[in-house]
Amino acid sequence: MSKAEQFGWAVAKMEAELNWDVLGQTYCHEGGESFFAEEQREAIRETGLLLAADLQDAVRRLPGGTLGRSLWVGAALAELIPILAEHLVLGRHVHWHNIECGETRELNRALQAVEEQTGLDLPRVETHPAPSENGYDLLWMVSVLTDPDAFPALHDELYGRRGTELSAGPGDLGHERELAQSWTRSLLQQVSSPGVLVTSDEEAGFFLGAAQAASRRLVVPEQGRLSGIVGDVVRFCRVQNLDSDVQAAST
């Protein structure tokens, strides 16, 4: 069985194994399985496959190519397919970190079950803090700083929901902004140059500030792709040193 066939097998098995009712309740307390109806599952799958193709194109342009390793921060259901593609098809080292919660517990349960069913070696969500080590050539952090539970005030500011009925509720905007700035600076320091940063438009401003503080350049492409669940615009940005060829940054 080829790597591509193993990947397709794992995706199909995961979709059948996941408890969509449990996952739906983590996103919408009254939604249950109806939150992830068949149409929504298809949208997640299609977007995941497109993001996996984008990821493959991005890492193959890196000096180390498929020999590198990636740090995924806050990734969950929406990132499952590109993570499986990176691990099974590209054979890269995937470091996947998120908090302990109902969604990550269900993902790890299903990954364990599918691994036992197929014999494939599958990644897991690590729920302890990510180590502060360098050498990652790709950082994925999408729709994390806009999480309404962890960053309620920042969520409202970045989505323009302050004072509206869609407001996430009270929060300390100053503290949350400082935390976001500190966190993005720390994470960007762990990415090699040249490298890849995958993030949303809402979070890109923090990483641009982090790059400037570290005397680095963040090249943000004009084209992006809507994420599968939240619908944020996701862009594959290039991380470069300031002394990199300016002409290369514009290509």
Secondary structure, DSSP 8 states (H G I E B T S, - for coil): --HHHHHHHHHHHHHHHS-HHHHHHHH-TTTGGGGG-HHHHHHHHHHHHHHHHHHHHHHHTSSSGGG-EEEEES--GGGHHHHHIIIIII--EEEEE--SSHHHHHHHHHHHHHHHHH-------B-S-------EEEEEE-SSTT-TTT-HHHHHHHTT-TTSTT------HHHHHHHHHHHHHHHHHTEEEEEEEEEEHHHHHHHHHHHHHTTEEEE--S--EE-SSS--EEEEEEEEETTS-HHHHT-
